[in-house]
Amino acid sequence: MFIALGGGIAVLMCVYGGVQYVYSADDPGGRKKAIQILVQAIVGGIILTVAKAIIEGVAGVSIC
């Protein structure tokens, strides 16, 4: 349940960061913030995926 919720939030943050990037075309500070949001969302998604793989590997059962 938490893996799916975290994945959904990561996807929403990627969309939010992309929209911020597009709408801040003239503002370098806004673009920098949007890129940070995108990078953090992608890193969060990777952490969720790796954590799920580790838990499934140790426990031997699927958690989703």
Biotite code that builds the C-alpha atoms (Angstrom):
import biotite.structure as struc

atoms = struc.array([
    struc.Atom([0.000, 0.000, 0.000], chain_id="A", res_id=1, res_name="MET", atom_name="CA", element="C"),
    struc.Atom([2.756, 2.476, 0.936], chain_id="A", res_id=2, res_name="PHE", atom_name="CA", element="C"),
    struc.Atom([4.804, 1.530, -2.120], chain_id="A", res_id=3, res_name="ILE", atom_name="CA", element="C"),
    struc.Atom([1.877, 2.315, -4.424], chain_id="A", res_id=4, res_name="ALA", atom_name="CA", element="C"),
    struc.Atom([1.137, 5.553, -2.576], chain_id="A", res_id=5, res_name="LEU", atom_name="CA", element="C"),
    struc.Atom([4.784, 6.625, -2.746], chain_id="A", res_id=6, res_name="GLY", atom_name="CA", element="C"),
    struc.Atom([4.961, 5.758, -6.436], chain_id="A", res_id=7, res_name="GLY", atom_name="CA", element="C"),
    struc.Atom([1.855, 7.794, -7.128], chain_id="A", res_id=8, res_name="GLY", atom_name="CA", element="C"),
    struc.Atom([3.274, 10.764, -5.272], chain_id="A", res_id=9, res_name="ILE", atom_name="CA", element="C"),
    struc.Atom([6.549, 10.461, -7.197], chain_id="A", res_id=10, res_name="ALA", atom_name="CA", element="C"),
    struc.Atom([4.654, 10.498, -10.500], chain_id="A", res_id=11, res_name="VAL", atom_name="CA", element="C"),
    struc.Atom([2.591, 13.510, -9.426], chain_id="A", res_id=12, res_name="LEU", atom_name="CA", element="C"),
    struc.Atom([5.738, 15.364, -8.411], chain_id="A", res_id=13, res_name="MET", atom_name="CA", element="C"),
    struc.Atom([7.295, 14.604, -11.803], chain_id="A", res_id=14, res_name="CYS", atom_name="CA", element="C"),
    struc.Atom([4.239, 16.083, -13.500], chain_id="A", res_id=15, res_name="VAL", atom_name="CA", element="C"),
    struc.Atom([4.284, 19.094, -11.168], chain_id="A", res_id=16, res_name="TYR", atom_name="CA", element="C"),
    struc.Atom([7.997, 19.678, -11.814], chain_id="A", res_id=17, res_name="GLY", atom_name="CA", element="C"),
    struc.Atom([7.464, 19.405, -15.559], chain_id="A", res_id=18, res_name="GLY", atom_name="CA", element="C"),
    struc.Atom([4.628, 21.920, -15.482], chain_id="A", res_id=19, res_name="VAL", atom_name="CA", element="C"),
    struc.Atom([6.713, 24.291, -13.366], chain_id="A", res_id=20, res_name="GLN", atom_name="CA", element="C"),
    struc.Atom([9.589, 23.933, -15.838], chain_id="A", res_id=21, res_name="TYR", atom_name="CA", element="C"),
    struc.Atom([7.369, 24.784, -18.798], chain_id="A", res_id=22, res_name="VAL", atom_name="CA", element="C"),
    struc.Atom([5.673, 27.755, -17.136], chain_id="A", res_id=23, res_name="TYR", atom_name="CA", element="C"),
    struc.Atom([8.903, 29.291, -15.835], chain_id="A", res_id=24, res_name="SER", atom_name="CA", element="C"),
    struc.Atom([10.426, 29.809, -19.276], chain_id="A", res_id=25, res_name="ALA", atom_name="CA", element="C"),
    struc.Atom([11.698, 33.312, -18.501], chain_id="A", res_id=26, res_name="ASP", atom_name="CA", element="C"),
    struc.Atom([12.656, 32.758, -14.876], chain_id="A", res_id=27, res_name="ASP", atom_name="CA", element="C"),
    struc.Atom([16.008, 30.992, -14.355], chain_id="A", res_id=28, res_name="PRO", atom_name="CA", element="C"),
    struc.Atom([15.316, 30.589, -10.628], chain_id="A", res_id=29, res_name="GLY", atom_name="CA", element="C"),
    struc.Atom([11.992, 28.911, -11.351], chain_id="A", res_id=30, res_name="GLY", atom_name="CA", element="C"),
    struc.Atom([13.592, 26.558, -13.839], chain_id="A", res_id=31, res_name="ARG", atom_name="CA", element="C"),
    struc.Atom([16.270, 25.621, -11.319], chain_id="A", res_id=32, res_name="LYS", atom_name="CA", element="C"),
    struc.Atom([13.599, 24.877, -8.703], chain_id="A", res_id=33, res_name="LYS", atom_name="CA", element="C"),
    struc.Atom([11.610, 22.819, -11.229], chain_id="A", res_id=34, res_name="ALA", atom_name="CA", element="C"),
    struc.Atom([14.685, 20.760, -12.122], chain_id="A", res_id=35, res_name="ILE", atom_name="CA", element="C"),
    struc.Atom([15.324, 20.127, -8.414], chain_id="A", res_id=36, res_name="GLN", atom_name="CA", element="C"),
    struc.Atom([11.722, 18.917, -8.015], chain_id="A", res_id=37, res_name="ILE", atom_name="CA", element="C"),
    struc.Atom([12.115, 16.571, -10.982], chain_id="A", res_id=38, res_name="LEU", atom_name="CA", element="C"),
    struc.Atom([15.427, 15.171, -9.767], chain_id="A", res_id=39, res_name="VAL", atom_name="CA", element="C"),
    struc.Atom([14.113, 14.617, -6.241], chain_id="A", res_id=40, res_name="GLN", atom_name="CA", element="C"),
    struc.Atom([10.979, 12.883, -7.555], chain_id="A", res_id=41, res_name="ALA", atom_name="CA", element="C"),
    struc.Atom([13.053, 10.578, -9.759], chain_id="A", res_id=42, res_name="ILE", atom_name="CA", element="C"),
    struc.Atom([15.462, 9.773, -6.920], chain_id="A", res_id=43, res_name="VAL", atom_name="CA", element="C"),
    struc.Atom([12.489, 9.075, -4.634], chain_id="A", res_id=44, res_name="GLY", atom_name="CA", element="C"),
    struc.Atom([11.028, 6.682, -7.198], chain_id="A", res_id=45, res_name="GLY", atom_name="CA", element="C"),
    struc.Atom([14.353, 4.890, -7.513], chain_id="A", res_id=46, res_name="ILE", atom_name="CA", element="C"),
    struc.Atom([14.642, 4.586, -3.727], chain_id="A", res_id=47, res_name="ILE", atom_name="CA", element="C"),
    struc.Atom([11.118, 3.116, -3.548], chain_id="A", res_id=48, res_name="LEU", atom_name="CA", element="C"),
    struc.Atom([11.915, 0.591, -6.269], chain_id="A", res_id=49, res_name="THR", atom_name="CA", element="C"),
    struc.Atom([15.198, -0.479, -4.680], chain_id="A", res_id=50, res_name="VAL", atom_name="CA", element="C"),
    struc.Atom([13.623, -0.730, -1.219], chain_id="A", res_id=51, res_name="ALA", atom_name="CA", element="C"),
    struc.Atom([10.828, -2.903, -2.597], chain_id="A", res_id=52, res_name="LYS", atom_name="CA", element="C"),
    struc.Atom([13.336, -5.170, -4.337], chain_id="A", res_id=53, res_name="ALA", atom_name="CA", element="C"),
    struc.Atom([15.406, -5.525, -1.157], chain_id="A", res_id=54, res_name="ILE", atom_name="CA", element="C"),
    struc.Atom([12.366, -6.313, 0.985], chain_id="A", res_id=55, res_name="ILE", atom_name="CA", element="C"),
    struc.Atom([11.097, -8.874, -1.520], chain_id="A", res_id=56, res_name="GLU", atom_name="CA", element="C"),
    struc.Atom([14.548, -10.414, -1.788], chain_id="A", res_id=57, res_name="GLY", atom_name="CA", element="C"),
    struc.Atom([15.003, -10.769, 1.965], chain_id="A", res_id=58, res_name="VAL", atom_name="CA", element="C"),
    struc.Atom([11.444, -11.793, 2.812], chain_id="A", res_id=59, res_name="ALA", atom_name="CA", element="C"),
    struc.Atom([10.911, -13.866, -0.306], chain_id="A", res_id=60, res_name="GLY", atom_name="CA", element="C"),
    struc.Atom([7.347, -12.628, -0.808], chain_id="A", res_id=61, res_name="VAL", atom_name="CA", element="C"),
    struc.Atom([5.799, -9.978, -3.009], chain_id="A", res_id=62, res_name="SER", atom_name="CA", element="C"),
    struc.Atom([4.682, -6.912, -1.058], chain_id="A", res_id=63, res_name="ILE", atom_name="CA", element="C"),
    struc.Atom([2.490, -5.320, -3.752], chain_id="A", res_id=64, res_name="CYS", atom_name="CA", element="C"),
])
